[in-house]
Amino acid sequence: MINQELQLKLQAYLDGELMPSEEAQVKDLIESDAEASALCIELQSVKAALTGADLEIKLPETREFFWSKIQREIERQSAAQAAPAHKPSWVEWVRGHLMPVSGVALVLGVMGIMALHSSSSAAQFGEMELASDNMGAYTFRDQQEGMTMVWFYNRDDSQFTADSSLASVDHQ
Amino acid sequence: MKTNADHSSASDEQLVKAAKDGDMAAFEELVARHRDKIYARAFSMMRNEDEALDLSQEAWVKSWQRLKQFQGDSSFGTWMTRIVINLCLDQLRKRKRQRTESIEEMSEETGGVERQMPVVITNPTEGLERIELRKRIDKAMEQLSHEHRTVLMLHEFEEMEYKEIAKTMNCSIGTVMSRLFYARRKMAALLVNLKTEDVK
């Protein structure tokens, strides 16, 4: 039985893909080996049968209907590309607003847990880090209730950034 | 302004040029001319009418978007066929990733059985009418794995060279040769079986 390498060489010879230097070797093989010769005939007959035997089927939709779908899709995609650059998506909104706040909330959460497990006074967590430079915070401490309230705002769009607003805030 | 009648008498090259300038009516004429071939190619790869319709439609939308990249090195029909083939291959790869390969499929990929098959001595297609031959080949093609079917189709129907097939299918030339060999052998065996079934 001829090995796989020779089988593939035989095929490459029939397809005109064999290196010229190897052609003589394969020709000799086909002439001298009955199995190689039979295999060659089989491969050739399949090749011949397939020539021009491609499927001939028609698209099962009318010209107008098929085109209307393509046209709609082209127009839809063009409109999507041409859409004004920014109305921010919800992902961007979350990134811009909620993520800094959640970062601060995380810091405060940790501080809160530390406070619960500590007997020291509230004055110990007077320092606070904000996750974003764009964020501002105001705090209010109710000594009677033992509770601290914190307001967060975005420096860029908050009313607290206006001078008049700042003046009205009574810092504690 | 050009009318549909003007477009119907224009060559593909003229239509492509007009379409590149944004003339959608010219592009519509190209779609009308080549839609059956593109659909047939998608169907021969996917073997499913709905998928073939969706993919051929997608191919046309893509070709409109990429029309500027078409330099005319090949005919427009050939360029379009390459687009639909690539879309079908992407779809088949996705599908393959989603399913667990069976042992049978793995064996088919490496061509375990076909290598030991006895050589088909008689020509299984001898004496057949062209229409009958097409039917049998189509039936046999349906029974091949998509890798074997695709490699046969690209080589015999699209007349691609080994190197080009390897690039299209994203595999080595050795794999192309191996797949093509086993695909032909299996095809020979299937055609003999179909002939035998007819006799019974």
Interface residues (C-beta under 8 A of the other chain):
Chain A: Q4 Q7 L8 Q11 A12 D15 E17 E35 A38 L39 I41 E42 L43 S45 V46 K47 A48 A49 L50 T51 G52 A53 D54 L55 E56 I57 K58 L59 P60 E61 R63 F66 W67 K69 I70 Q71 E73 I74 Q77
Chain B: M24 E28 V31 A32 R35 D36 Y39 A40 F43 S44 E49 L53 S56 Q57 W60 V61 W64 Q65 R115 V119 V120 I121 N123 P124 T125 R130 L133 R134 I137 D138 L152 M153 H155 E156 F157 E161 Y162 M177 S178 L180 F181 R184 R185 M187 A188 L191
